[in-house]
Amino acid sequence: MQKIDENLTKVTARVQHAAHQAGRNPNEIRLVAVSKTHPAGVVAQAWRHGQRCFGESYLQEALAKQSQLGPLEGLEWHFIGPIQSNKTRAVAQHFAWAHCVDRERIARRLSAQRPPELPDLQVCIQINIDQEASKAGVSLDELPDLAHQVAALPRLQLRGLMAIPAPSQGEAQQRASFARVREALEALQAQGLALDTLSMGMSGDLEAAVAEGATLIRVGTDIFGPRRESRSTDGNKPGP
Ligand SMILES: *Cc1c(COP(=O)(O)O)cnc(C)c1O
C-alpha cells in the first residue's frame, strides 16, 4: 500500500521532469492511473493519496469496482478499453471519458445512451498509429471524416486523439509515432475542431509521449505493479 504512494510520487516526478525537458508546463498533463486487474482497495488507496482519474479496460470488472467503492469525491472514471456495441450503454452511464472510440456507429450509440442529466461524455478517437493488424483504431486516412461526425453528436464532447504505438525499439521510434498523433491532432484543429487532448504514453513510454505533447497519460504497471491476472484484451493490447 505504502508502495502505491511512492509509485504515484515517482511517476509524477517523471512527468514533471519530462515536461521541463520539453519546455512544457507539467500542469497541462493529466495522469490517469490504470487500475485494471487491481482490486478496489488500491484505487481507494491512490485516491487517498490525491489521485483522481482512474482508467479501466474491462467493463464488468470496472462496474464491480465502481459499485464496491461507491462515490468518492472527485473520482473520475475513464474507459480505456475497446468498445463493442453491447458495451456502449454501460460506458455511457458509468464513465466520464471514453478513450477508444473508433467507429461512427459506436459514437452514435454513446451519444444516444448518455444520460441527459450527466455532463457530456468526453471522447477521444483511437488511431492505429503504426497500422498494426492486432490493434484497434482508425487509420489516419479515415480520421478526418470520423472526427467531424463525432464532433457533431450531442451529449459527446470530442476532446482529441488516443493511440498506443507498436511495442517499440527505442525512444526515437516512440517519439516518431507520438509525433504523428500530434500532427493528426493539429490537422484537425486547423480544420476548425476545438480539440485539446492527446491521450498517449504509458509506463514504458511516458517520457517520449510528454516530449511530443501528451496531455493525458495512462499509467498502470508503474503505479500498481504488474497486472494481477492475464486476460483477453479483445483486440487492444494492453501495452508493450
Ligand atoms: C493497460 C493499459 C495502459 C497501462 O499500461 P502500463 O504499461 O501498465 O502502464 C494504458 N493504456 C491502455 C489503453 C491500457 O489498456
Ligand as a Chemical Component Dictionary entry (heavy atoms), coordinates in Angstrom:
data_LIG
# 
_chem_comp.id                   LIG 
_chem_comp.type                 NON-POLYMER 
_chem_comp.pdbx_formal_charge   0 
_chem_comp.three_letter_code    LIG 
# 
loop_
_chem_comp_atom.comp_id 
_chem_comp_atom.atom_id 
_chem_comp_atom.alt_atom_id 
_chem_comp_atom.type_symbol 
_chem_comp_atom.charge 
_chem_comp_atom.model_Cartn_x 
_chem_comp_atom.model_Cartn_y 
_chem_comp_atom.model_Cartn_z 
_chem_comp_atom.pdbx_ordinal 
LIG C1 C1 C 0 -3.300 -1.295 -19.602 1  
LIG C2 C2 C 0 -3.307 -0.043 -20.376 2  
LIG C3 C3 C 0 -2.441 1.021  -20.038 3  
LIG C4 C4 C 0 -1.423 0.942  -18.918 4  
LIG O1 O1 O 0 -0.277 0.307  -19.376 5  
LIG P1 P1 P 0 1.034  0.137  -18.444 6  
LIG O2 O2 O 0 2.066  -0.287 -19.396 7  
LIG O3 O3 O 0 0.700  -0.885 -17.415 8  
LIG O4 O4 O 0 1.321  1.468  -17.841 9  
LIG C5 C5 C 0 -2.540 2.180  -20.784 10 
LIG N1 N1 N 0 -3.422 2.299  -21.798 11 
LIG C6 C6 C 0 -4.252 1.306  -22.151 12 
LIG C7 C7 C 0 -5.186 1.502  -23.276 13 
LIG C8 C8 C 0 -4.215 0.097  -21.459 14 
LIG O5 O5 O 0 -5.039 -0.892 -21.842 15 
# 
loop_
_chem_comp_bond.comp_id 
_chem_comp_bond.atom_id_1 
_chem_comp_bond.atom_id_2 
_chem_comp_bond.value_order 
_chem_comp_bond.pdbx_ordinal 
LIG C1 C2 SING 1  
LIG C2 C3 SING 2  
LIG C2 C8 DOUB 3  
LIG C3 C4 SING 4  
LIG C3 C5 DOUB 5  
LIG C4 O1 SING 6  
LIG O1 P1 SING 7  
LIG P1 O2 DOUB 8  
LIG P1 O3 SING 9  
LIG P1 O4 SING 10 
LIG C5 N1 SING 11 
LIG N1 C6 DOUB 12 
LIG C6 C7 SING 13 
LIG C6 C8 SING 14 
LIG C8 O5 SING 15 
# 
